[in-house]
Amino acid sequence: MSDFLSWDQDIDLDLLLGEYTEYDPEPSDSDEECYIAKKKKSEPVPDTCIKPSYSCPVCKKTLKTISGFRGHVQKQHGQNLRASDHRTHADSKLPSTVRDALTESLFAEIFPTALQSSLSNIANDPFTINDSITDICKFVSNSAVVQDILLKYFQPIFVETTSNISSSCDKEQMFRRLHISRVKPELANTFHSHCPSYSLNCTNLFLQMVHEDIVGEIFKVQTMTAVQKSTSNQEKLTENDQNILYYIAGYTIRALQKRYTRYSTKKLSVINKFTDNSSGVNFVKQYDKWYKTQDRGGLQKPSDSLFLLIRELETIIRKTVEPSYSASTLLIDPLKETMMEGFMVKHYCDILMQGETADIVSAITEDIIHLFLTIRGFAVTRIERNKLTKKAKSQPSSSLRQALKEKSLNC
């Protein structure tokens, strides 16, 4: 498989089209399958078509896929590393991907809402029989100074530039930081100095309850904010774009079913759940124009969550890659890892594959993204090829006959 999503003029176009539209899946030793370009046995495989691998910096083990590498370093070494930074393929200096991390500005935006929800939960908890706790909740709700203290306290726990709390490994690190800070007396002493009318035992109990409740509320508000932002980004997509993405989502199910049928019954059972078998009407039915036009009884109807996932991938592509295209901006591996780091991508995949193990979710997510980039790459190639064809036709011919014609017209 070539490293490029699109093409440049030095690459043979027919060869590239073959690499992106003809692939044959092959299971790896670690059961992390990867797409392999079809090649004739008599033809040597160029270096640009060799499938890259990833080397673990700790134990030097070689993994074939991004999901395999990420799962290995998280489970075996407790680290969260970028696969593209440890790629072993020759001449593969890839640009670093940007993690979809929780920033300080975003945390400052969502924390007040999360704190108010947490205070309401604590005050209305039927097991909270201490009236002082309810009074403290009201006091904090009306005190901007105390809220700012809590903001500055929780911010370094949740905000880490090198982590993404949507991943299981980073969540474990976050909970570890939360526990370390929880047992320290600094917050209780500072908090008690601003509300001395309450006993130290009451303030300690209140802060412990906040520690337990605030985590879920921050995740909830972060998800709501990300969904709203994603929804606003979808407005840039036309109705025709979404009709096409709905068709691609159905094709993704069929392509992965054919692939997993050959060697992975577990993944096949997961991908079979991505179809929409309900008789009811949901919002994605408005985008089934192509599905109805092309269907002859064998097309797969995608579920709403899969459609939202494919639509989110398209949004990420449009934000990440913009014309004019170049070899450095169209490398597949960084694009794939950027998508896998996306908060909403993880959100929709968790909904689609709820209850599945992390390695299965990661592997299937990578396969979906790879297939989407393959389809997207073919489309980009076709558009750019048509532009070149029109440009060539518009240029004047340098033949002798044409030169003579132009000369006779000028006389």
C-alpha positions as CSV (number, residue, x, y, z in Angstrom):
1,M,0.0,0.0,0.0
2,S,1.4,3.4,-0.9
3,D,1.9,6.0,1.8
4,F,0.1,8.6,-0.2
5,L,-3.6,9.4,0.0
6,S,-3.5,11.2,-3.4
7,W,-0.8,11.3,-6.0
8,D,1.8,13.5,-7.7
9,Q,3.0,13.7,-11.2
10,D,6.1,11.4,-10.7
11,I,3.9,8.4,-9.7
12,D,2.3,6.1,-12.3
13,L,-1.4,6.9,-12.0
14,D,-2.6,3.4,-13.1
15,L,-0.4,1.8,-10.5
16,L,-1.7,4.1,-7.8
17,L,-5.3,3.5,-8.7
18,G,-4.7,-0.2,-8.4
19,E,-3.2,0.2,-5.0
20,Y,-6.2,2.1,-3.7
21,T,-9.0,0.2,-5.2
22,E,-7.6,-3.4,-5.1
23,Y,-6.6,-4.7,-1.8
24,D,-6.5,-8.1,-0.2
25,P,-6.7,-8.4,3.6
26,E,-4.1,-10.6,5.3
27,P,-4.1,-11.5,9.0
28,S,-1.0,-10.7,11.0
29,D,0.7,-12.7,13.7
30,S,-0.9,-10.5,16.4
31,D,-4.4,-10.9,14.8
32,E,-4.2,-7.2,13.8
33,E,-5.1,-7.4,10.1
34,C,-3.9,-5.0,7.5
35,Y,-4.7,-4.2,3.9
36,I,-2.2,-5.5,1.4
37,A,-2.1,-4.2,-2.2
38,K,-2.6,-6.9,-4.9
39,K,0.6,-7.5,-6.9
40,K,1.5,-10.0,-9.5
41,K,4.0,-12.6,-8.2
42,S,6.4,-11.9,-11.0
43,E,6.6,-8.2,-10.2
44,P,8.9,-6.9,-7.5
45,V,7.1,-4.8,-4.9
46,P,8.4,-1.2,-4.8
47,D,9.7,0.2,-1.5
48,T,6.9,2.8,-1.6
49,C,4.3,-0.1,-1.5
50,I,5.8,-2.0,1.5
51,K,3.5,-2.1,4.4
52,P,5.0,-0.1,7.3
53,S,5.5,-1.6,10.8
54,Y,5.9,0.0,14.2
55,S,8.7,-0.8,16.7
56,C,8.0,-0.7,20.5
57,P,10.7,1.6,22.0
58,V,10.7,-0.4,25.2
59,C,10.9,-4.1,24.2
60,K,11.7,-3.6,20.5
61,K,8.7,-5.7,19.4
62,T,7.5,-5.0,15.9
63,L,3.8,-4.5,15.4
64,K,2.0,-4.3,12.0
65,T,-0.8,-1.9,12.7
66,I,-1.4,1.3,14.6
67,S,-4.0,-0.3,16.8
68,G,-1.7,-3.2,17.5
69,F,1.1,-0.9,18.5
70,R,-1.1,1.3,20.7
71,G,-2.6,-1.7,22.4
72,H,0.8,-3.2,23.1
73,V,2.4,-0.1,24.6
74,Q,-0.7,0.6,26.7
75,K,-1.1,-2.9,28.1
76,Q,2.5,-4.0,28.4
77,H,4.2,-0.8,29.3
78,G,1.5,1.6,30.5
79,Q,2.4,4.3,28.0
80,N,0.4,6.2,25.4
81,L,2.7,6.7,22.4
82,R,2.1,7.9,18.8
83,A,2.6,5.0,16.4
84,S,3.8,7.3,13.6
85,D,6.7,8.4,15.8
86,H,8.0,4.7,15.9
87,R,7.5,3.7,12.4
88,T,10.2,1.4,11.0
89,H,9.7,1.7,7.3
90,A,12.7,3.3,5.5
91,D,12.3,6.9,4.4
92,S,9.3,7.4,6.5
93,K,9.8,10.6,8.4
94,L,6.2,11.4,9.2
95,P,4.9,14.6,10.6
96,S,3.7,14.3,14.2
97,T,0.0,13.9,14.8
98,V,-1.9,16.3,17.1
99,R,-3.8,14.7,19.9
100,D,-7.4,15.7,20.5
101,A,-6.5,16.7,24.1
102,L,-8.6,18.6,26.7
103,T,-7.1,22.1,26.6
104,E,-7.0,24.7,29.4
105,S,-9.4,27.0,27.6
106,L,-11.9,24.2,26.9
107,F,-11.6,23.0,30.5
108,A,-12.3,26.5,31.8
109,E,-15.3,26.6,29.5
110,I,-16.9,23.3,30.6
111,F,-15.9,23.2,34.3
112,P,-18.5,25.8,35.6
113,T,-21.3,23.8,34.1
114,A,-19.9,20.5,35.4
115,L,-19.4,21.9,38.9
116,Q,-22.9,23.3,39.1
117,S,-24.3,19.9,38.0
118,S,-22.1,18.1,40.6
119,L,-23.2,20.5,43.4
120,S,-26.8,19.8,42.4
121,N,-26.3,16.0,42.5
122,I,-24.7,16.2,45.9
123,A,-27.3,18.5,47.4
124,N,-30.2,16.4,46.1
125,D,-28.6,13.0,46.9
126,P,-31.1,11.2,49.2
127,F,-28.2,9.6,51.1
128,T,-26.8,13.1,52.0
129,I,-28.3,13.4,55.5
130,N,-25.9,16.1,56.7
131,D,-27.6,19.5,56.3
132,S,-24.1,21.2,56.4
133,I,-23.2,19.5,53.1
134,T,-26.3,21.0,51.5
135,D,-25.4,24.4,52.9
136,I,-21.8,24.1,51.6
137,C,-23.2,23.3,48.1
138,K,-25.3,26.5,48.2
139,F,-22.3,28.5,49.4
140,V,-20.0,27.2,46.6
141,S,-22.7,27.7,44.0
142,N,-22.8,31.4,44.9
143,S,-19.1,32.0,45.5
144,A,-17.0,32.9,42.4
145,V,-13.8,32.9,44.5
146,V,-14.3,29.3,45.7
147,Q,-15.3,28.2,42.2
148,D,-12.0,29.6,40.8
149,I,-10.1,27.8,43.5
150,L,-11.7,24.5,42.5
151,L,-11.0,25.3,38.8
152,K,-7.3,25.8,39.4
153,Y,-7.2,22.7,41.6
154,F,-8.8,20.3,39.1
155,Q,-7.3,21.8,35.9
156,P,-3.9,20.1,36.2
157,I,-5.5,16.8,37.0
158,F,-7.6,16.7,33.8
159,V,-5.5,18.9,31.4
160,E,-2.4,17.2,30.1
161,T,-1.0,18.3,26.8
162,T,0.3,14.8,25.9
163,S,-2.8,12.9,26.8
164,N,-6.4,12.4,25.7
165,I,-8.8,11.4,28.5
166,S,-11.0,9.7,25.9
167,S,-8.5,6.8,25.8
168,S,-8.5,4.2,28.5
169,C,-4.8,4.5,29.3
170,D,-5.0,8.3,29.8
171,K,-8.1,7.9,31.9
172,E,-6.1,5.6,34.2
173,Q,-3.3,8.2,34.5
174,M,-5.9,10.9,35.2
175,F,-7.5,8.9,38.0
176,R,-4.1,8.3,39.5
177,R,-3.4,12.0,39.6
178,L,-6.9,12.5,41.0
179,H,-6.2,10.1,43.9
180,I,-2.8,11.6,44.7
181,S,-4.3,15.1,44.9
182,R,-7.3,13.8,46.8
183,V,-5.3,12.6,49.8
184,K,-3.3,15.8,50.1
185,P,-4.6,18.3,52.8
186,E,-3.8,21.5,50.8
187,L,-7.3,21.9,49.2
188,A,-9.2,21.2,52.4
189,N,-7.1,23.8,54.3
190,T,-7.6,26.4,51.5
191,F,-11.3,25.7,51.2
192,H,-11.8,25.9,55.0
193,S,-10.1,29.3,55.1
194,H,-12.8,30.7,52.8
195,C,-15.7,29.1,54.8
196,P,-14.6,28.9,58.4
197,S,-18.2,28.6,59.6
198,Y,-18.2,25.0,58.6
199,S,-16.2,22.3,60.5
200,L,-13.1,20.8,58.9
201,N,-14.7,17.4,58.9
202,C,-17.7,18.7,56.9
203,T,-15.5,20.4,54.3
204,N,-13.4,17.3,54.0
205,L,-16.5,15.2,53.4
206,F,-17.9,17.7,50.9
207,L,-14.6,17.7,48.9
208,Q,-14.5,13.9,48.8
209,M,-18.0,13.9,47.4
210,V,-17.0,16.5,44.8
211,H,-14.1,14.3,43.8
212,E,-16.4,11.3,43.2
213,D,-19.0,13.2,41.3
214,I,-17.1,15.8,39.3
215,V,-15.3,13.3,37.0
216,G,-18.5,12.0,35.4
217,E,-20.0,15.5,35.0
218,I,-16.8,16.8,33.3
219,F,-16.9,13.8,30.8
220,K,-20.6,14.4,30.2
221,V,-20.2,18.2,29.5
222,Q,-17.1,17.5,27.4
223,T,-19.1,15.1,25.3
224,M,-22.0,17.5,24.9
225,T,-19.7,20.3,23.9
226,A,-17.9,18.1,21.4
227,V,-21.2,16.9,19.9
228,Q,-22.4,20.5,19.5
229,K,-19.2,21.5,17.8
230,S,-19.3,18.5,15.5
231,T,-22.9,19.3,14.6
232,S,-22.0,22.8,13.7
233,N,-19.2,21.5,11.5
234,Q,-21.6,19.2,9.7
235,E,-23.5,22.2,8.4
236,K,-20.7,22.7,5.9
237,L,-21.6,19.4,4.2
238,T,-24.2,19.6,1.5
239,E,-27.1,17.2,1.3
240,N,-25.5,15.5,-1.7
241,D,-22.3,15.0,0.4
242,Q,-24.3,13.3,3.1
243,N,-26.1,11.1,0.6
244,I,-22.7,9.9,-0.6
245,L,-21.4,9.4,2.9
246,Y,-24.5,7.3,3.8
247,Y,-23.8,5.1,0.7
248,I,-20.1,4.8,1.8
249,A,-21.1,3.8,5.3
250,G,-23.2,0.9,3.8
251,Y,-20.3,-0.1,1.5
252,T,-18.0,-0.1,4.6
253,I,-20.1,-2.7,6.3
254,R,-20.1,-4.9,3.2
255,A,-16.4,-4.6,2.5
256,L,-15.5,-5.5,6.1
257,Q,-17.9,-8.4,6.2
258,K,-16.2,-9.9,3.2
259,R,-12.9,-9.3,4.8
260,Y,-13.7,-10.7,8.3
261,T,-15.6,-13.7,6.9
262,R,-12.2,-15.2,5.8
263,Y,-10.5,-15.3,9.2
264,S,-12.2,-13.3,12.1
265,T,-15.6,-14.5,13.2
266,K,-15.4,-12.3,16.3
267,K,-15.0,-9.1,14.3
268,L,-17.6,-10.3,11.8
269,S,-20.1,-10.6,14.6
270,V,-19.3,-7.1,15.7
271,I,-19.5,-5.6,12.1
272,N,-22.9,-7.3,11.6
273,K,-24.3,-5.1,14.3
274,F,-23.6,-2.0,12.3
275,T,-26.6,-2.5,10.0
276,D,-30.0,-0.8,10.5
277,N,-32.6,-3.5,10.9
278,S,-35.2,-1.4,12.5
279,S,-38.5,-0.7,10.8
280,G,-38.8,2.8,12.4
281,V,-37.8,6.1,10.8
282,N,-34.8,7.9,12.1
283,F,-33.0,11.0,10.8
284,V,-30.5,9.2,8.5
285,K,-33.4,8.0,6.3
286,Q,-33.3,11.3,4.6
287,Y,-29.9,10.5,3.2
288,D,-30.7,7.2,1.5
289,K,-31.2,8.6,-2.0
290,W,-28.2,6.7,-3.4
291,Y,-29.0,3.6,-1.4
292,K,-32.5,3.4,-3.0
293,T,-31.1,4.2,-6.5
294,Q,-28.3,1.6,-6.4
295,D,-29.9,-1.1,-4.3
296,R,-30.8,-4.4,-6.1
297,G,-31.2,-6.3,-2.9
298,G,-27.6,-6.7,-1.7
299,L,-26.7,-3.3,-0.3
300,Q,-26.2,-2.8,3.5
301,K,-28.2,-0.1,5.3
302,P,-25.9,1.5,7.9
303,S,-27.0,2.4,11.4
304,D,-27.2,6.0,12.4
305,S,-24.1,5.7,14.6
306,L,-22.0,4.4,11.7
307,F,-23.2,7.1,9.5
308,L,-22.3,9.7,12.1
309,L,-18.8,8.1,12.4
310,I,-18.2,8.3,8.6
311,R,-19.5,11.8,8.5
312,E,-17.1,12.8,11.3
313,L,-14.2,11.2,9.4
314,E,-15.1,13.4,6.4
315,T,-15.2,16.5,8.6
316,I,-11.7,15.7,10.0
317,I,-10.3,15.2,6.5
318,R,-11.7,18.6,5.4
319,K,-10.2,20.3,8.4
320,T,-6.8,18.5,8.1
321,V,-6.2,18.4,4.4
322,E,-6.9,21.3,2.1
323,P,-6.0,22.0,-1.6
324,S,-3.5,22.4,-3.0
325,Y,-2.5,18.8,-2.1
326,S,1.1,17.7,-1.6
327,A,2.9,14.5,-0.6
328,S,3.6,15.7,2.9
329,T,-0.1,16.6,3.7
330,L,-1.5,13.4,2.2
331,L,0.4,10.7,4.1
332,I,-2.0,8.0,5.2
333,D,-0.4,7.1,8.6
334,P,-0.6,10.6,10.2
335,L,-4.2,11.0,8.9
336,K,-5.2,7.6,10.2
337,E,-3.7,8.3,13.6
338,T,-5.2,11.8,13.8
339,M,-8.6,10.3,13.1
340,M,-8.1,7.6,15.8
341,E,-7.2,10.3,18.3
342,G,-10.4,12.3,17.5
343,F,-12.7,12.6,20.5
344,M,-15.9,12.2,18.5
345,V,-14.5,9.2,16.6
346,K,-13.9,7.5,19.9
347,H,-17.3,8.5,21.1
348,Y,-19.2,7.0,18.1
349,C,-17.0,3.9,18.1
350,D,-17.8,3.3,21.8
351,I,-21.5,3.5,20.9
352,L,-21.1,1.2,17.9
353,M,-19.0,-1.4,19.8
354,Q,-20.4,-1.1,23.3
355,G,-19.2,-3.9,25.5
356,E,-16.4,-5.0,23.2
357,T,-12.8,-5.2,24.4
358,A,-10.4,-2.2,23.8
359,D,-8.2,-4.2,21.3
360,I,-11.3,-5.2,19.2
361,V,-12.6,-1.6,19.2
362,S,-9.2,-0.2,18.2
363,A,-8.6,-2.7,15.4
364,I,-12.0,-2.3,13.8
365,T,-11.8,1.5,14.1
366,E,-8.5,1.4,12.3
367,D,-9.9,-0.8,9.5
368,I,-12.9,1.5,9.1
369,I,-10.6,4.6,8.9
370,H,-8.2,2.8,6.4
371,L,-11.1,1.8,4.2
372,F,-12.5,5.4,4.3
373,L,-9.1,6.9,3.4
374,T,-8.8,4.4,0.5
375,I,-12.2,5.5,-0.9
376,R,-11.3,9.2,-0.3
377,G,-7.9,8.8,-2.0
378,F,-9.5,7.3,-5.1
379,A,-11.9,10.3,-5.3
380,V,-9.1,12.8,-4.9
381,T,-7.0,11.0,-7.5
382,R,-9.9,11.1,-10.0
383,I,-10.6,14.8,-9.5
384,E,-7.0,15.7,-9.9
385,R,-6.6,13.5,-12.9
386,N,-9.6,15.2,-14.6
387,K,-8.1,18.6,-13.8
388,L,-4.8,17.6,-15.5
389,T,-6.7,16.3,-18.5
390,K,-8.6,19.6,-19.0
391,K,-5.4,21.5,-18.5
392,A,-3.6,19.5,-21.2
393,K,-6.5,20.0,-23.6
394,S,-6.6,23.7,-23.1
395,Q,-2.8,24.1,-23.8
396,P,-2.0,24.9,-27.5
397,S,-0.5,22.0,-29.5
398,S,3.2,22.2,-30.4
399,S,2.8,20.2,-33.6
400,L,3.9,21.5,-37.0
401,R,0.4,21.3,-38.5
402,Q,-1.1,23.4,-35.7
403,A,1.7,25.9,-36.0
404,L,1.1,26.2,-39.7
405,K,-2.6,26.7,-39.2
406,E,-2.1,29.5,-36.7
407,K,0.4,31.1,-39.1
408,S,-2.0,31.0,-42.0
409,L,-4.8,32.5,-39.9
410,N,-2.5,35.4,-38.8
411,C,-1.6,36.2,-42.4
